[in-house]
Amino acid sequence: MLRKIDQFCGWTGLRRLGDLRSLDCWKQDGGAGCKAQVFISVEGRRADYHVEFIRERGELELWALRAPDSILAQKSSDWRYFKGIGYDTLKDQHARASSLTAVKKLNEHLRWHWFTGPFMQTFGRNVWVTFETISPEQKKEPEALLRYVHPYVTFIVSPQETVISAYFGN
């Protein structure tokens, strides 16, 4: 798991600071995974990240590297203006292009798949880039977003064009 985190960090410019903490593994309904916490340096600032892995084709794969709220918002009141993932409100073409370039560069390594997007918005200083991971046909199914465990994938890009967070789910 540490190797996978270090790979992600190497691809983005983040840096792992220490070992995994609070490791919790699970197995149910034919699936398995682990979640833990790890300190990561984000543009010179230490942050307590949540990391998740799932078992796919016999290997643990990175599922989420979630930045803490303290990295995402300068102050807690910033959250009141956040619309949620999947909204496309970012009009600045330069910010859109540079954020999408950072995401595509990282995804050359991750090889995560999606059908539609990007849906981009700013939140605090960062740009949230979200894609839908279910097809338009699947989306038409009754209660589709409730049935699919990971209908979205989100990347959070800093003003320095560093992907500081990436995860599946809502």
Salt bridges, closest charged atoms under 4 A:
ASP6 OD1 - ARG16 NE 2.65
ASP19 OD1 - ARG16 NH1 3.82
ASP48 OD1 - ARG21 NH2 2.68
GLU52 OE2 - ARG66 NE 3.67
GLU56 OE1 - ARG57 NH2 3.91
GLU59 OE1 - LYS4 NZ 3.75
GLU61 OE1 - LYS4 NZ 3.67
ASP78 OD1 - LYS75 NZ 3.86
ASP88 OD1 - ARG96 NH1 2.82
GLU132 OE2 - LYS139 NZ 2.74
GLU141 OE1 - ARG147 NH2 2.49
